[in-house]
Amino acid sequence: MRTPRYGARIRKLHDAAIKAKTSRYECPKCGKLKMVHKSFSIWACKSCESIFTGGAYTFSTEAGNLAKRLIQSYAKL
């Protein structure tokens, strides 16, 4: 497995990214903590077998959350 070298900051960022990638997230469809990382930006629920797109290392990104809020606010108008 590749690991970063030469610097504490890089090692901390790498550890945080790997931890976020391997942790489980809540499925938007069934609500269970079964979302796992399958491939680059592809996440799958082990319970309901739904497939979603998201971020490379986390299921939801800051840009995705912002876009979701904007869409919801424009839908209310």
Phi, psi and omega in degrees: 000141180281137176229147179285153180231166170063064172146131181291323182296316180295320179295321179294318178296320178296315179297320179294320180293318180293321178296318179293325182289323184269351179282164181260147182239165180280132179286130179291338183274309184256344176084006180268157178275068185232008181285125179234156181280126179258309183211185181300113179067014178243125182237142181230145176268129180282343182273302184261000177060029175276150180241133181230160171255151181201212179277172181290323183244339178233157182292321178235139181254168178296320179293321178294320177295320178296315179297321179295319178294319179296318179296319179294322179291323177287332179290333180285339182286000000 
